Amino acid sequence: MPSETNTVSIRRPSSDVFAFVADATNATRWRPGVLDIALISGSGVGATYRQGVKGPGGRRIAADYEITAFEPGRRLAFKAIAGPVRPTGDYRFEETADGTRLTFSLTADLPFLKRLVMGGAVQRTMNAEVAAMEKLKQILEA
């Protein structure tokens, strides 16, 4: 099962970091794989977003998702509801003396055949997604 986790420390209060990450329209600023994103409906838990990500050859792949946990300043989680791979993601925000410790975990439960055919590519994509937190850190600390 492809998965990846990354933790960064950001010199900003957890409420600021949470607000930036929770506003999905910011994704194109710090997640290089995101081509476009828009809120479809709702807010908080149950909100759904239409998202396009870069696929093979740069073509757009649907990667719509739904918010499954929304705890301001503490936790934001989602599950993909469109696309060939449907990962789940979990952001954990921890207030520290210097700002926020942010941990992002991403997991995809792939059936055997998909894991065999796509497992390596999915893992590389997940690695890039969690590595993008360094860009998030740069933006929020600028």
C-alpha positions as semicolon CSV with decimal commas, in nm:
position;residue;x (nm);y (nm);z (nm)
1;M;0,000;0,000;0,000
2;P;0,166;0,326;-0,109
3;S;0,195;0,580;0,172
4;E;0,412;0,870;0,277
5;T;0,440;1,107;0,575
6;N;0,629;1,431;0,621
7;T;0,657;1,676;0,910
8;V;0,766;2,040;0,890
9;S;0,794;2,313;1,148
10;I;0,648;2,646;1,039
11;R;0,707;2,972;1,225
12;R;0,340;3,071;1,226
13;P;0,051;2,999;1,467
14;S;-0,142;2,679;1,396
15;S;-0,458;2,883;1,331
16;D;-0,279;3,062;1,041
17;V;-0,132;2,742;0,898
18;F;-0,466;2,563;0,925
19;A;-0,653;2,851;0,756
20;F;-0,408;2,851;0,464
21;V;-0,419;2,474;0,411
22;A;-0,797;2,454;0,462
23;D;-0,849;2,714;0,188
24;A;-0,803;2,465;-0,093
25;T;-0,779;2,742;-0,353
26;N;-0,425;2,798;-0,219
27;A;-0,321;2,450;-0,340
28;T;-0,195;2,572;-0,678
29;R;0,051;2,799;-0,493
30;W;0,229;2,520;-0,306
31;R;0,133;2,183;-0,457
32;P;0,306;2,160;-0,798
33;G;0,090;1,867;-0,913
34;V;-0,236;2,061;-0,886
35;L;-0,358;2,216;-1,212
36;D;-0,691;2,354;-1,088
37;I;-0,919;2,338;-0,787
38;A;-1,263;2,472;-0,697
39;L;-1,509;2,430;-0,412
40;I;-1,814;2,239;-0,535
41;S;-2,027;2,238;-0,221
42;G;-2,033;2,264;0,155
43;S;-1,788;2,380;0,417
44;G;-1,603;2,195;0,689
45;V;-1,672;1,822;0,707
46;G;-1,848;1,715;0,388
47;A;-1,715;1,997;0,170
48;T;-1,627;1,870;-0,177
49;Y;-1,368;2,005;-0,418
50;R;-1,318;1,950;-0,790
51;Q;-0,946;1,912;-0,846
52;G;-0,734;1,841;-1,152
53;V;-0,383;1,705;-1,109
54;K;-0,099;1,639;-1,353
55;G;-0,104;1,288;-1,488
56;P;0,118;1,105;-1,737
57;G;0,235;1,339;-2,011
58;G;0,101;1,636;-1,815
59;R;-0,261;1,553;-1,896
60;R;-0,530;1,645;-1,644
61;I;-0,661;1,371;-1,416
62;A;-0,965;1,423;-1,196
63;A;-0,874;1,400;-0,827
64;D;-1,186;1,541;-0,659
65;Y;-1,202;1,504;-0,283
66;E;-1,424;1,539;0,023
67;I;-1,327;1,675;0,364
68;T;-1,368;1,402;0,630
69;A;-1,229;1,583;0,937
70;F;-1,221;1,957;1,007
71;E;-1,088;2,066;1,348
72;P;-0,957;2,425;1,317
73;G;-0,596;2,455;1,427
74;R;-0,570;2,079;1,489
75;R;-0,668;1,846;1,205
76;L;-0,785;1,840;0,843
77;A;-0,847;1,512;0,660
78;F;-0,985;1,415;0,321
79;K;-1,065;1,126;0,091
80;A;-1,044;1,127;-0,288
81;I;-1,378;1,063;-0,457
82;A;-1,268;1,071;-0,823
83;G;-0,973;0,948;-1,023
84;P;-0,794;0,620;-1,085
85;V;-0,635;0,630;-0,737
86;R;-0,837;0,735;-0,433
87;P;-0,600;0,824;-0,150
88;T;-0,683;0,951;0,195
89;G;-0,488;1,233;0,353
90;D;-0,453;1,367;0,704
91;Y;-0,296;1,697;0,816
92;R;-0,214;1,728;1,188
93;F;-0,136;2,073;1,330
94;E;0,048;2,097;1,662
95;E;0,114;2,432;1,831
96;T;0,476;2,467;1,943
97;A;0,678;2,741;2,115
98;D;0,810;2,851;1,773
99;G;0,490;2,809;1,569
100;T;0,338;2,493;1,426
101;R;0,451;2,137;1,369
102;L;0,256;2,014;1,066
103;T;0,244;1,645;0,978
104;F;0,087;1,527;0,653
105;S;0,015;1,159;0,586
106;L;-0,110;1,025;0,255
107;T;-0,218;0,665;0,190
108;A;-0,368;0,478;-0,104
109;D;-0,518;0,134;-0,066
110;L;-0,462;-0,019;-0,410
111;P;-0,602;-0,355;-0,518
112;F;-0,334;-0,608;-0,611
113;L;-0,342;-0,548;-0,988
114;K;-0,336;-0,168;-0,957
115;R;-0,055;-0,194;-0,703
116;L;0,140;-0,413;-0,945
117;V;0,086;-0,183;-1,244
118;M;0,072;0,160;-1,082
119;G;0,230;0,119;-0,738
120;G;0,564;0,281;-0,824
121;A;0,408;0,582;-0,997
122;V;0,158;0,629;-0,714
123;Q;0,437;0,619;-0,455
124;R;0,641;0,879;-0,649
125;T;0,335;1,106;-0,666
126;M;0,276;1,067;-0,293
127;N;0,641;1,145;-0,221
128;A;0,611;1,466;-0,424
129;E;0,286;1,564;-0,252
130;V;0,425;1,541;0,100
131;A;0,756;1,699;-0,007
132;A;0,553;2,002;-0,122
133;M;0,515;2,092;0,245
134;E;0,859;2,254;0,217
135;K;0,709;2,497;-0,036
136;L;0,416;2,556;0,202
137;K;0,667;2,640;0,476
138;Q;0,849;2,887;0,249
139;I;0,526;3,066;0,156
140;L;0,395;3,091;0,510
141;E;0,725;3,209;0,655
142;A;0,792;3,471;0,383
